[in-house]
Amino acid sequence: MAVPKRKQSNSRTGKRRSHDRLKPRQTAHCPKCTTVVPTHCVCPKCGYYMGRVVTEASDEG
């Protein structure tokens, strides 16, 4: 089994892990009802997506 000859430095480990963080979810405003919606998702308030109504509007709240 291969074993490293020297300990990997903290700096080198940090450089490798610099891209492992969580990125915030991209959001956009619905063009019909201006609700903040994640991109590429149907609007939960009006059911609008890609220029057409995909689902019926939910009557919550």
Backbone as JSON, one array per atom type, in Angstrom:
{
  "sequence": "MAVPKRKQSNSRTGKRRSHDRLKPRQTAHCPKCTTVVPTHCVCPKCGYYMGRVVTEASDEG",
  "N": [[0.83, -1.18, 0.0], [0.48, 2.24, -0.79], [2.13, 4.83, 0.89], [2.29, 8.14, 2.14], [5.32, 10.0, 2.04], [5.92, 12.31, 3.46], [4.24, 14.51, 5.8], [1.24, 16.13, 4.8], [0.99, 19.59, 4.38], [-0.83, 22.07, 6.33], [-1.57, 24.26, 4.83], [-1.6, 23.28, 2.23], [-3.64, 21.38, 2.43], [-5.77, 23.09, 3.01], [-5.9, 24.55, 0.62], [-6.8, 22.57, -1.12], [-9.3, 22.03, -0.04], [-10.67, 24.37, -0.48], [-12.73, 24.64, -2.33], [-14.82, 23.15, -1.39], [-16.89, 24.25, 0.01], [-20.34, 25.15, 0.78], [-22.48, 26.54, -1.6], [-24.58, 29.41, -1.96], [-28.05, 29.08, -2.8], [-29.21, 29.82, -6.05], [-31.43, 32.39, -6.8], [-34.36, 33.83, -8.32], [-36.69, 36.33, -9.47], [-40.11, 35.72, -9.93], [-41.65, 36.28, -13.03], [-44.36, 36.82, -13.22], [-45.69, 37.02, -10.64], [-43.8, 38.13, -9.0], [-42.55, 36.77, -6.88], [-39.87, 35.47, -4.94], [-38.06, 32.88, -6.28], [-36.36, 29.73, -6.55], [-34.01, 29.27, -9.23], [-34.9, 27.7, -12.34], [-37.18, 26.37, -11.44], [-40.63, 25.66, -10.82], [-42.9, 28.23, -10.01], [-44.13, 28.34, -6.77], [-46.3, 29.83, -5.95], [-47.88, 30.87, -8.12], [-47.65, 28.95, -10.1], [-46.3, 29.28, -12.47], [-43.95, 28.86, -15.15], [-41.28, 29.14, -17.36], [-42.65, 30.84, -19.22], [-45.29, 29.88, -19.28], [-48.25, 28.5, -17.69], [-47.8, 25.89, -15.53], [-48.62, 24.32, -13.34], [-51.54, 24.26, -11.21], [-52.42, 27.04, -9.16], [-51.52, 27.16, -5.73], [-53.57, 27.41, -2.86], [-52.52, 28.45, -0.29], [-52.39, 30.03, 2.78]],
  "CA": [[0.0, 0.0, 0.0], [1.26, 3.48, -0.9], [2.08, 5.67, 2.08], [3.01, 9.38, 1.88], [6.62, 10.1, 2.71], [5.87, 13.46, 4.36], [2.91, 15.0, 6.17], [0.75, 17.21, 3.96], [0.88, 20.81, 5.18], [-2.17, 22.63, 6.52], [-1.82, 25.16, 3.72], [-1.94, 22.45, 1.06], [-4.95, 20.81, 2.71], [-6.72, 24.19, 2.88], [-6.06, 24.86, -0.8], [-7.61, 21.52, -1.72], [-10.66, 22.12, 0.49], [-11.24, 25.7, -0.7], [-13.9, 24.54, -3.19], [-15.79, 22.23, -0.78], [-17.91, 24.98, 0.76], [-21.67, 25.19, 0.2], [-22.78, 27.78, -2.3], [-25.98, 29.78, -1.77], [-28.95, 28.71, -3.89], [-29.53, 30.93, -6.92], [-32.85, 32.71, -6.81], [-34.8, 34.84, -9.26], [-38.06, 36.78, -9.23], [-41.12, 35.22, -10.87], [-42.08, 37.42, -13.86], [-45.8, 37.07, -13.08], [-46.13, 37.46, -9.3], [-42.59, 38.71, -8.37], [-42.11, 36.01, -5.72], [-38.51, 34.95, -5.08], [-38.15, 31.45, -6.57], [-35.1, 29.18, -7.06], [-33.98, 29.21, -10.68], [-35.29, 26.45, -12.99], [-38.23, 25.74, -10.64], [-41.97, 26.21, -10.98], [-43.27, 29.13, -8.93], [-45.12, 27.68, -5.93], [-47.44, 30.7, -5.7], [-48.77, 31.0, -9.27], [-47.5, 27.8, -10.98], [-45.75, 29.78, -13.73], [-42.58, 28.45, -15.45], [-40.87, 29.24, -18.77], [-43.63, 31.51, -20.05], [-46.61, 29.25, -19.3], [-48.71, 27.97, -16.42], [-47.53, 24.46, -15.51], [-49.48, 23.72, -12.32], [-52.54, 25.15, -10.64], [-51.94, 27.81, -8.01], [-51.89, 26.6, -4.42], [-54.23, 28.4, -2.01], [-52.01, 28.36, 1.08], [-52.18, 31.29, 3.46]],
  "C": [[0.88, 1.25, 0.0], [1.04, 4.34, 0.34], [2.83, 6.96, 1.78], [4.3, 9.47, 2.68], [6.64, 11.23, 3.73], [4.42, 13.85, 4.64], [2.51, 16.13, 5.23], [0.5, 18.44, 4.83], [-0.57, 21.28, 5.28], [-2.55, 23.55, 5.36], [-2.26, 24.38, 2.48], [-3.33, 21.82, 1.22], [-6.04, 21.87, 2.53], [-6.97, 24.57, 1.43], [-6.94, 23.82, -1.49], [-9.07, 21.65, -1.3], [-11.35, 23.45, 0.19], [-12.5, 25.67, -1.54], [-14.99, 23.66, -2.6], [-16.93, 22.94, -0.07], [-19.26, 24.9, 0.04], [-21.9, 26.55, -0.44], [-24.24, 28.13, -2.08], [-26.8, 29.45, -3.01], [-29.28, 29.94, -4.72], [-31.03, 31.15, -6.95], [-33.12, 33.8, -7.84], [-36.23, 35.22, -8.92], [-38.96, 36.22, -10.32], [-41.62, 36.41, -11.69], [-43.57, 37.76, -13.72], [-46.17, 37.66, -11.73], [-44.99, 38.04, -8.47], [-42.21, 38.04, -7.05], [-40.69, 35.52, -5.97], [-38.59, 33.43, -5.17], [-36.76, 30.96, -6.96], [-35.14, 29.05, -8.57], [-34.31, 27.8, -11.17], [-36.32, 25.67, -12.17], [-39.56, 26.43, -10.92], [-42.28, 27.1, -9.78], [-44.35, 28.47, -8.08], [-46.38, 28.52, -5.71], [-48.41, 30.73, -6.88], [-48.65, 29.84, -10.26], [-46.9, 28.14, -12.34], [-44.32, 29.29, -13.91], [-42.35, 28.52, -16.95], [-41.97, 29.8, -19.68], [-45.0, 30.88, -20.12], [-46.97, 28.76, -17.9], [-48.57, 26.45, -16.46], [-48.44, 23.75, -14.53], [-50.51, 24.75, -11.85], [-51.97, 25.84, -9.42], [-52.41, 27.17, -6.73], [-52.49, 27.72, -3.57], [-53.81, 28.24, -0.56], [-51.82, 29.77, 1.62], [-53.04, 32.36, 3.01]]
}
